[in-house]
């Protein structure tokens, strides 16, 4: 098996381990005495809804609505409606879907069940600004956060406080019904309050925290947003609130489990896997440089392991946008890694987003090899110039080294693997 083929098989195993049809059925609750209303949001929401329908007793009531990213649908379902909307910047379709979801859970009783299906991307897709904030104002804040280099915890702290449905407000609207959330995690640490901005769990962050995030990243929000973040009545429900007395959250797929699935593929190929962590954050280019140093240590000193080995990690890096390129945090990581390695023999790497979308591009990621920089130079493409312009997708497109999967219908964050063979 070639190095490229092994890396692709590892990535595919990581994605497959988090597939909705694998992750959801073991965690389904028994049907309640009353109605079951399914709601949810995220890049895996449609596939999760399909898995629920396939395993729910045909004689028991089931209805609902989930919202997913454009192109991430699974076709019409029999009992649960699927709506598609925009990600990462919310749009009117997502706003309308969120309003309908809130309406669906109103008026339920204690014998009813709200089954909430949550996955990465849900925060942008489940966008329902309060009446005093126009969608355009929320979009402007969202775009500024995306360009700022803010991490997902900071971004979702702000999003929760500009929402009528996130930050626990969906659960509050559903009371006194029981609320069970099935969650595919895409955030470092698997914190349910951060995944999709925690629509059904308490929010420990505050309005002051949200204001501090905008100040730290130099973002001046529109006046409507400033007023909202200054209003004590706009605070999110906190831990201990009675609204969460009948809520339960189950994490059904995690980045760590996906890394372990990839590690098994490596072992079967006779390659020792080293899992560095499932929650690595920071600027993508800086993480790439650090990982390059680790790879060099393996090649030169056989530490912390001797080749053949593969260094595996997950998490969510960020990119502070300074250029005008096509972006992508995984390809930015790879560009910086390739520059750091500078053609070091026998080192290959793959980095890709498990949802199949790196940044705003319908491209999962890319692969580098020892000859990456040389091949680029031969066609007049400068890796350093492309990195300065945040144009990783443009760089790897020129080399035909992109990893393109299409929508995977799941999302357990970024996957990175650096394969080192004996020289």
PyMOL commands that set and color helices and strands:
alter all, ss='L'
color gray80, all
select helices_A, chain A and resi 3-16+20-23+25-27+45-55+92-105+122-125+135-148+152-161+169-174+195-197+207-216+223-229+232-234+242-244+255-268+284-301+329-341+372-378+383-388+392-399
alter helices_A, ss='H'
color red, helices_A
select strands_A, chain A and resi 36-41+63-69+80-85+113-118+178-184+247-253+272-283+309-318+347-353+365-368+402-403+414-420
alter strands_A, ss='S'
color yellow, strands_A
deselect
rebuild
show_as cartoon
